């Protein structure tokens, strides 16, 4: 067994605004393994600079270490990568890919076999009101009934106006609206903001305040007029006891799981089990991976009982993405078995 890695820069079709700034490119890494028979497997290590727990100076050296030790037991390798969740999922995916055929069908599900789509939300990036309205109109024309809006980067009053304009056109029954603050709200103002959002029949809000404000998050979740979902709060917590403690302390209504940021598929499974035992709901979201990573996360997601739109389908954001069988039809992500991969790495 041999392995190597390579860096790849994904280029955005248009600048993507978040509360952390504007993104024009996304750096990612590919891990490729080859067995003694010449079969290959590929996985994506989608480290997210400025957000990932494993955004650290020794990241590339750890990838090199994985390649040097690829002959070790897979589970032992994963255990030694607790501090590198994006490498964990890249390794998990590469081994699944090695067992799969050239079409990267990693799990045997109706989605992976092209028989069923996964419902997804339409993602609206932050920006000037006109730009946000343009994105909203495009998503609605395509048939989305659930939109997720990034908020927290422009004036909150302006964001409320945009949300209010949507609600005037589409009722709660016609359109589900999720918002993601990425921790941008000041704790002192957060409850007031939530009350104003609740008036617009918002489905849920992701991470209203930063993860370090644990007591504020717990109080908000107890008193909130609309459901709160934890996202960034989950990043960097690898110990199962600490995961349990966090969810018991804050008691959110939802958790948002990004496998590349929370320990790959094994780590996501652990979070789901703890959440369900505490009657906390969840959904799964990609984190700006290429189609290699998106495919793996989508196929993993399709192994679960899905009863709400997932946060998948970001593959069209990039000009130089890997050509894949993934496609969005109306508000669902599909794996088109009539299309082929074009992986030239």
N, C-alpha and C positions, 0 to 999 in steps of 0.2 A: 504494500500500500504506500502510495506517495501522495503528496499534497503541495499545492502552491497557492499563492494569493495575488490579487492585483487590485489596484485602486481605479475607481471610475467616477467621473464627475458628471452628474445629471444636470442638464441645463433647462431651466424653466422657460416655458413658452412666453410667459409674462411674469413680471415681478409679483411675488406672493407676499402679502402683508400679514404680519402677525404682531401680537403685542410685544414681541421681542425684537422686532425690526422687519426689514424687507429682505426676502430671500430671492436670489437670482440663480443660485446653483446649489446642488446638494451632493456632497461627497459621500461615496459608498465604497464598499469593498466586496470582492467576490472570492470565495474559497472554492477551490477545485480539487477533488480527490480522484485518484486513479488506482484501481485495484490491479492485482497480478495478471488478470485476464485482459486488461486494457479498457475495461468499462470505466466510465467517468460519471462523476456526480458533481453538481454545482450548487452552492448555497450563497446567499447574500448576507453579509454582515453590515446591516444598515445603521451604523453608528450615527447619531444625530448630534452634531456639534452644538454645544451650549445647552443641551437638554439631557443627553444620555448620561447615565451613571458611569459609563466607561469612556467618556470623553476625557482622556488623560494622556500624558506624554508617552507612556509605554505601550500604547495601543498596538502600533505596528509590530513592536517586538513580541507582543503576546501572540499576534497572528503568526509570526515566524516560529514561535515556540510550538504552536499547534501543528504547523506543518512538519516540524522536526519530530513530533511525538504522535503523529497520526496513527502509528501502529498500535498505540495503547488501546485499552478497552474504552469504548465510546462513553459509557456512563462515568468512568473515572475521569476522562477528559472533561466532560461537562461539569462534574463536581469541582474540578480545579479551575473552572472558568466562572465561578459565582460572581465575580466582580466585573465580568465582561458579557453582559446579557446579549449584545448584538452578535458577538462571536458564538455564543451558545446556539442561537437560532440559525446562524450560518452553518454551523457544524451539523445540527440536527437535520437541516434541509439538504445539505450535501449528501449525507448518508441515505436519506429517503430518496433523493434523486438517483443515487447509485443503484438502488434496487428497482427504480422505475424504468419505464421505457424512455425513448427520446422525446416523448411528448410531455415530460415532467408531470405525469399524473401520480402525485405523491400519496394520495389517500383514495381508497375505493369508495367514493360517494356518488350520489346522483349529480352533484355539481361537477366533480372531477370527470365524470363520464358524459358531460354535456347534456344531461337530462333535466336539470333544475337550476334556476338562477338564485343568487343570494340577494335579498332586498338590501339596498344601501341608501344612505342619505346623500343629498347633493351638497357639496362643500362650497361655501361662499367666503372668499378671502376678504380681508380688511382692505379698505382704501377709501377714496373719496366717494361721497354718496352716489354720484352718477355711475361710477364704476361698479359699486355694489349692486345698484339697481339693475345694471346691465347683466351682471352675472345671475341675479335672481330670475330675471325674465328668461334668460337662456335655459336655466335649469327647469323652470316651470313649463316651458315650451317642449322640453324633452320628455316630460311626463313624471317628474319627481313629485312625490307627495310628502316628502320629509326633507327639510333643508337644515343644514347646520351652518350658522353664521359665526365667524370669528369676530369677537368684539373686544373692546378694551384698548384699541390703538388710537381711535379718534375720540372726539368729544362725546360723552355718554348721551347728552341730549340729542345729538345728531343721530346716534345709533338708535335711540328710542323712536325718533321720527321715521327712520327707515323701517323699523319693525312695525310701527303703527301703520305705515302705508301698505305693508304687506297684509296686515290683518284686515284692513278696510276692503281689500280685494278678495281675500281668502279666509274663510272662517276656520276655527279650530278643527271642525269635522273634515274640511277640504285639504288642509295643509298643517302638518306637524312642524313646529319650529324648535330647533335646539340651538342653544348659544354656548360658546366656549370663550371664557374670559382669560384663560391661561394665567390665572392668578393676578390679574391686573387691578382688581378692585381694592381700594384701601379698606382695611378691616372696619374702620369707623363708619364708612359709608355703605358697606356691603348690604346690610339689611334693607336700607332705603332703596338701593338699586334693585334688590330682589323683589321688593314690593311693587315697584314700577313695572318690572318685567312680568310679574305674575298677572297684572291687569291685562296684559296682551296675550294671555293664555299660552305662555311658553311651556314647552314640554319639559325641559330640564336645562340646567346650566352646569357646565363643566368648570371645575376649579375656580370658584369666584375669588378666592384669596390664595396667597402663596402657601405652599406646603408647610412652611415652618410655623404658621399660625394655627397650630393644632387646636388649641382651646377655642379660638374664634370659629374654626370650621365646625367643631363639635356643637357650639352654641347655635351657629347658623343652621346646621342640619336639624337641630331640635325644634327651631322656631320658624324655619323657612316656609314661605307661602308657595314655593314651587320646588320640585325635586332637585337635589344637588348630586352631581356625579364627581367622584374623585378621579383625577388623572395623574398629574405630576406628583401627587402625594404618594403614589405607589412606587415611584422610581427610586431605586437604590436600596430597597428593603428586600433582603434575600433570605433572612431567617424566618421560618414559618411561625415561630412564637411572636415575633415582632409584627408580622403581617396580621395575625389574629388580634393582637393588642391594638393596632392602629384602627382596624375596622370596628372593634368593640368600643373604642374610645370615641370615634367620630360618628359612627352609625350613619353613613351616607345612604341616600336612597339608591344610588347606582355607583358602580365603579366602571371605568373605561380602561380596557386592557389593550396595550400595545405590546405584542409579543417581543418585538425587537428591543424594548426598553425594560421589560419586566422578567427576563429570564427565559425567553424562548417559549416553546410549547409546554415544557415541563413546568416552568414558572407560572405560566398562564393557567394551567390546570390547577395548580396549587391555590392561586388566588380565587378561582371560580369555586373550588370546593369550600374554602373558608367563607366566601361571601354567601353562598347558598345556604350554608349552615346557620348564617346569621340573618337569613331572609333579605339579603341585599341583592338587587338585580344587577345585571351587567350587559355590556356588549363589547365587541372587539373592533379595534381600529388599526389600520396600517399607519405607518409613520414616514411617509414620503420615500418608501423603498422603490426600486425599479420593479419591473414586472416579474423579475425572478423572485424577489421577496414578497411582492404582493400576491403572486400565485400561491406561494407556500402558505401565507397567512390565510388567504381565502379558502384554500382547500382544507386547512386545519379547522377553520371556522365552520365549514360545511359538515364537520363531524359532530357538531353540537346541535342541540335543539334550539332553533332560532325562531323567536317570536316577535322580533322587531328589526327595523333597519340597522345594518351594521355600518361602521365607518370605513368602508373599503372603496376601491375604484378610483385611486388618484393617479393611475398610470398615464392618463392623457395629459398630465401637467408638463411633461418633459418633451423636448424636441429630439433627444437622442436616446429614448428608452429602448429596451430590448424588445424586438418584435415578438409578439406572443399571441396565443389564441384567446387571450382575455378580451372581452368586449362588454360595453354597457348597452343594454337594451332597455329603454325607458328608465325604470328605477331599479334595475337589477344588474348584477355582475354575472356574466356567463363565461364558461370555458367552452369555446367553439372547437369541437373535435375535428372540424373540417379544415382548420387552419394549422399552420406549422410554426414552430419556434425558429427564430434566426438568432442564434447565440454565437457571436464572433468575439471572443474575449481572449 
